[in-house]
Amino acid sequence: MTKKTTPALIDQELGQLEEKVSSLLDIINRLMKENQSLRAQQETQATERAGLLERHDEVRNRVDAIVTRLKSLETNI
C-alpha cells in the first residue's frame, strides 16, 4: 500500500463505520418505541385484569348469597 491509498481506505472504513452506527441507532430507536408500546400494553392488561378480578369476586359473592338463600329455603320446607 502506498500513502496515497491510505486516506481512501480510511475514508471507506469510516463510511462503513458510519453506516453501522446509523443502523444501530435506527435499531435502538425502533426497540425503544417497541418497548414503550409493550409497557403501555402491559399496563392496560394489568388494569383490565384488576377489573376482571374485582368482577369475579362480586359474582362469587352473589353466587354465595344465592346458595345461602337456597339452603335456608330448603331448610324451611
C-alpha positions in Angstrom: 0.0 0.0 0.0 1.1 3.5 -0.7 0.4 6.6 1.3 -1.9 7.8 -1.5 -4.4 4.9 -1.0 -4.3 5.0 2.8 -6.6 8.1 3.2 -9.0 6.5 0.7 -9.1 3.3 2.8 -9.6 5.3 5.9 -12.5 7.2 4.3 -14.0 3.9 3.2 -13.7 2.4 6.6 -15.1 5.5 8.2 -18.0 5.4 5.8 -18.7 1.8 6.7 -18.5 2.6 10.4 -20.9 5.5 10.0 -23.4 3.2 8.2 -23.1 0.6 11.0 -23.6 3.3 13.7 -26.5 4.7 11.9 -28.1 1.2 11.5 -27.5 0.6 15.2 -29.2 3.9 16.1 -32.2 3.0 14.0 -32.4 -0.4 15.7 -32.2 1.3 19.1 -34.9 3.8 18.3 -37.2 1.0 17.0 -36.6 -1.1 20.1 -37.3 1.9 22.4 -40.6 2.5 20.6 -41.5 -1.2 20.8 -40.6 -1.3 24.4 -42.7 1.7 25.2 -45.6 0.2 23.3 -45.2 -3.1 25.2 -45.1 -1.3 28.5 -48.3 0.5 27.7 -50.0 -2.8 26.7 -48.8 -4.4 29.9 -50.2 -1.5 31.9 -53.6 -1.8 30.1 -53.7 -5.5 30.6 -52.9 -5.2 34.3 -55.8 -2.7 34.7 -58.1 -5.0 32.8 -57.0 -7.9 35.0 -57.7 -6.0 38.1 -61.2 -5.2 36.9 -61.9 -8.8 36.0 -60.7 -10.0 39.4 -63.0 -7.5 41.0 -65.9 -8.6 38.9 -65.1 -12.2 39.7 -65.2 -11.5 43.4 -68.5 -9.7 43.0 -70.0 -12.7 41.1 -68.6 -15.1 43.7 -70.2 -13.2 46.5 -73.6 -13.1 44.6 -73.5 -16.8 44.0 -72.6 -17.5 47.6 -75.5 -15.3 48.7 -77.9 -17.2 46.3 -76.6 -20.6 47.6 -77.1 -19.4 51.2 -80.7 -18.3 50.4 -81.5 -21.6 48.7 -80.2 -23.6 51.6 -82.3 -21.5 54.0 -85.4 -22.1 51.8 -84.6 -25.8 51.7 -84.4 -25.9 55.5 -87.7 -24.2 55.8 -89.5 -26.7 53.6 
